[in-house]
Amino acid sequence: MSDKDEIAADDADDGELPEWVPEVVARLRNKASAGDSDAMWTLAMSLEKGPGVAEDPVEALRWYREAAGYGNANAQHSLGRIFTRGDWVQQDLALAAGWFRRAADQGHQHDQGFLGVVYEEGRGVMQDEAEAARWYRNAAEQGDATAQFRLGLMHKDGRGVVRSDAEAFAWMWKSALQGDAGDAQAQFNGAVSFDSGCGTAQSCEDAVAWYRKAAEQGFAMAEGRLGLMYDDGRGVPEDAAMAVIW
């Protein structure tokens, strides 16, 4: 699955649900019926995914819509996900984009990042790279590693924004710095920047360090580049055995 599809399909923002007993679900229903949009959203997740209650996608959709109508950004995100995937509804990318936009307008980081994909690829909207870059930036400034990487690529290619190797490096570097959760592609691109001196000062040692981080996540191109660094003795002592290993 690509990083873009992960933005579309990710259920993580919908939360983890425990196995609730019927009494807890009943209280949720009471709160939802009284107009509590968070309870509506949580009840909808239970009905969709099944913990503590029989799965009922039709009722789940009703409660998601009800909560979204109250302005609940999490429910709006859930509706965007549902209509993007089309698992148990008719897929409708235009409708999905509308729900993602509502959540994004409320500052929902996940949906700001996905709106970048929506506008970059024209998924249910007219393709607009400048608008894509704007939404990537909104999510990137909130710390979204994938959005930081995508924004870096747009600066690298000059799509929707001014072409700038320095800006490209800066955003990819932010993505790469996010520890083990850092985007391996961003780590690799950061390493290439250090290797070539594009957008930053050249440093073979830093290039090796970031090739290694990406390689340790299984990124094949980084593994190959790290092997070459050992083979050529750039940034590390020349080591034919390590070159073969990588």
C-alpha positions as CSV (number, residue, x, y, z in Angstrom):
1,M,0.0,0.0,0.0
2,S,1.4,3.4,-1.0
3,D,1.8,6.3,1.5
4,K,-1.1,8.0,-0.3
5,D,-3.4,5.0,0.1
6,E,-2.5,4.8,3.7
7,I,-3.7,8.3,4.2
8,A,-7.0,7.3,2.7
9,A,-7.5,4.0,4.4
10,D,-5.9,4.6,7.8
11,D,-8.3,3.7,10.6
12,A,-5.9,4.8,13.3
13,D,-7.5,8.2,13.7
14,D,-10.8,6.4,14.4
15,G,-9.4,5.1,17.6
16,E,-9.2,1.7,19.2
17,L,-12.4,0.4,20.7
18,P,-12.6,-1.9,23.8
19,E,-14.9,-4.9,24.1
20,W,-17.7,-3.0,25.8
21,V,-20.5,-4.6,27.8
22,P,-24.1,-4.0,26.7
23,E,-24.7,-1.6,29.6
24,V,-21.9,0.7,28.4
25,V,-23.3,0.6,24.9
26,A,-26.7,1.4,26.2
27,R,-25.4,4.5,28.0
28,L,-23.7,5.5,24.8
29,R,-27.0,5.3,22.9
30,N,-28.7,7.4,25.6
31,K,-26.0,10.1,25.3
32,A,-26.1,10.0,21.5
33,S,-29.8,10.3,21.5
34,A,-29.5,13.3,23.7
35,G,-27.3,15.1,21.2
36,D,-23.8,14.2,22.3
37,S,-21.8,14.2,19.0
38,D,-18.8,12.4,20.6
39,A,-21.1,9.6,21.8
40,M,-22.7,9.5,18.4
41,W,-19.3,9.0,16.8
42,T,-18.1,6.4,19.3
43,L,-21.4,4.5,19.0
44,A,-21.0,4.6,15.2
45,M,-17.5,3.1,15.4
46,S,-18.9,0.3,17.6
47,L,-21.6,-0.4,15.2
48,E,-19.2,-0.4,12.3
49,K,-16.5,-2.5,13.9
50,G,-18.5,-4.7,16.3
51,P,-16.9,-4.5,19.8
52,G,-19.7,-4.8,22.4
53,V,-22.5,-4.7,19.9
54,A,-23.6,-6.5,16.7
55,E,-22.2,-4.9,13.6
56,D,-24.7,-2.8,11.8
57,P,-23.1,-0.6,9.0
58,V,-26.5,1.0,8.2
59,E,-27.0,2.3,11.7
60,A,-23.3,3.2,11.9
61,L,-23.6,5.3,8.9
62,R,-26.7,7.1,10.3
63,W,-24.8,7.9,13.6
64,Y,-21.7,9.1,11.6
65,R,-23.9,11.4,9.6
66,E,-25.7,12.6,12.7
67,A,-22.4,13.4,14.5
68,A,-21.0,15.0,11.3
69,G,-24.0,17.2,11.1
70,Y,-23.2,18.5,14.6
71,G,-19.8,19.4,13.3
72,N,-17.9,16.5,14.8
73,A,-14.6,16.5,12.8
74,N,-13.8,12.8,13.7
75,A,-17.2,11.7,12.3
76,Q,-16.6,13.8,9.2
77,H,-13.2,12.1,8.8
78,S,-14.9,8.7,9.2
79,L,-17.4,9.5,6.5
80,G,-14.6,10.6,4.2
81,R,-12.9,7.3,4.8
82,I,-16.0,5.3,4.3
83,F,-16.9,6.9,0.9
84,T,-13.3,6.7,-0.2
85,R,-13.0,3.0,0.4
86,G,-16.6,2.1,-0.6
87,D,-16.5,-1.0,1.5
88,W,-20.2,-1.1,2.4
89,V,-21.4,2.0,0.6
90,Q,-21.2,3.1,-3.0
91,Q,-17.8,4.7,-3.5
92,D,-18.1,8.4,-4.0
93,L,-14.8,10.3,-4.2
94,A,-16.5,13.7,-4.6
95,L,-18.6,13.1,-1.5
96,A,-15.6,11.8,0.4
97,A,-13.6,14.9,-0.6
98,G,-16.4,17.1,0.8
99,W,-16.3,15.4,4.2
100,F,-12.5,15.5,4.3
101,R,-12.7,19.2,3.5
102,R,-15.2,19.8,6.4
103,A,-12.9,18.0,8.9
104,A,-9.8,19.7,7.5
105,D,-11.4,23.1,7.8
106,Q,-11.6,22.4,11.5
107,G,-7.9,21.6,11.7
108,H,-8.1,17.8,11.5
109,Q,-4.5,17.1,10.6
110,H,-5.1,13.7,9.0
111,D,-7.6,15.1,6.6
112,Q,-5.5,18.2,5.7
113,G,-2.8,15.8,4.6
114,F,-5.3,13.7,2.6
115,L,-6.8,16.7,0.9
116,G,-3.3,17.3,-0.4
117,V,-3.5,13.9,-2.1
118,V,-7.1,14.6,-3.2
119,Y,-6.1,17.8,-5.0
120,E,-2.7,16.6,-6.3
121,E,-4.4,13.6,-8.0
122,G,-7.8,15.0,-8.7
123,R,-9.7,12.5,-6.6
124,G,-13.3,13.7,-6.7
125,V,-12.2,17.3,-7.4
126,M,-10.5,19.3,-10.1
127,Q,-6.7,18.6,-10.0
128,D,-5.0,21.7,-8.4
129,E,-1.4,21.4,-7.4
130,A,-1.3,24.8,-5.7
131,E,-4.3,23.8,-3.5
132,A,-2.6,20.4,-2.9
133,A,0.6,22.2,-1.7
134,R,-1.5,24.4,0.6
135,W,-3.2,21.5,2.3
136,Y,0.1,19.6,2.6
137,R,1.6,22.6,4.2
138,N,-1.2,22.9,6.7
139,A,-0.7,19.3,7.8
140,A,3.1,19.5,7.6
141,E,3.1,22.5,10.0
142,Q,1.2,20.3,12.5
143,G,3.9,17.7,12.3
144,D,2.4,15.2,9.8
145,A,5.5,13.3,8.4
146,T,3.8,12.2,5.2
147,A,2.6,15.7,4.4
148,Q,6.1,17.1,5.1
149,F,7.5,14.6,2.7
150,R,4.9,15.3,0.0
151,L,5.4,19.0,0.4
152,G,9.1,18.5,0.0
153,L,8.6,16.6,-3.2
154,M,6.4,19.5,-4.6
155,H,9.2,22.0,-3.8
156,K,11.7,19.7,-5.4
157,D,9.7,19.5,-8.6
158,G,8.3,23.0,-8.5
159,R,4.7,21.7,-8.6
160,G,2.2,24.1,-7.1
161,V,5.0,26.0,-5.3
162,V,8.3,27.7,-6.2
163,R,10.9,25.1,-7.0
164,S,13.5,25.2,-4.2
165,D,16.1,22.5,-3.3
166,A,16.5,24.2,0.1
167,E,12.8,24.1,0.9
168,A,12.5,20.5,-0.5
169,F,15.4,19.4,1.8
170,A,14.0,21.3,4.8
171,W,10.6,19.6,4.6
172,M,11.9,16.1,3.8
173,W,14.4,16.6,6.7
174,K,11.5,17.3,9.1
175,S,9.8,14.1,7.9
176,A,13.0,12.1,8.2
177,L,13.7,13.3,11.7
178,Q,10.6,11.8,13.2
179,G,12.4,8.8,14.7
180,D,11.4,5.3,13.8
181,A,8.1,6.7,12.5
182,G,10.0,8.8,10.0
183,D,9.2,8.2,6.3
184,A,11.8,5.9,4.8
185,Q,11.5,7.7,1.5
186,A,12.1,11.0,3.2
187,Q,15.1,9.6,5.0
188,F,16.4,8.3,1.7
189,N,15.9,11.6,0.0
190,G,17.6,13.4,2.9
191,A,20.5,11.1,2.5
192,V,20.7,11.8,-1.3
193,S,20.7,15.5,-0.5
194,F,23.6,15.1,1.9
195,D,25.4,12.8,-0.6
196,S,25.1,15.3,-3.5
197,G,25.1,18.6,-1.5
198,C,21.7,19.5,-3.1
199,G,19.8,21.9,-0.8
200,T,22.3,21.5,2.0
201,A,26.0,21.2,2.7
202,Q,27.5,17.9,1.4
203,S,28.3,15.3,4.0
204,C,29.1,11.7,3.2
205,E,28.9,10.8,6.9
206,D,25.4,12.3,7.3
207,A,24.4,10.6,4.0
208,V,25.5,7.2,5.4
209,A,23.6,7.8,8.6
210,W,20.4,8.5,6.8
211,Y,20.8,5.8,4.2
212,R,21.2,3.4,7.1
213,K,18.0,4.7,8.8
214,A,16.0,4.2,5.6
215,A,17.7,0.8,4.9
216,E,16.9,-0.4,8.4
217,Q,13.2,0.2,7.5
218,G,13.7,-2.1,4.5
219,F,13.9,0.6,1.9
220,A,15.6,-1.2,-1.0
221,M,17.1,1.9,-2.7
222,A,18.7,3.0,0.6
223,E,20.2,-0.5,1.1
224,G,21.8,-0.3,-2.4
225,R,23.2,3.2,-1.8
226,L,24.5,2.2,1.6
227,G,26.3,-0.8,0.1
228,L,27.9,1.6,-2.5
229,M,29.1,3.9,0.3
230,Y,30.9,0.9,1.9
231,D,32.2,-0.2,-1.4
232,D,33.6,3.3,-2.2
233,G,34.7,4.1,1.3
234,R,32.6,7.3,1.3
235,G,31.5,8.4,4.8
236,V,32.6,5.0,6.2
237,P,35.8,3.0,6.0
238,E,35.9,1.0,2.8
239,D,34.5,-2.5,3.6
240,A,33.8,-5.0,0.8
241,A,32.0,-7.4,3.2
242,M,29.6,-4.7,4.4
243,A,29.0,-3.6,0.9
244,V,27.9,-7.1,0.0
245,I,25.7,-7.4,3.2
246,W,23.8,-4.2,2.2
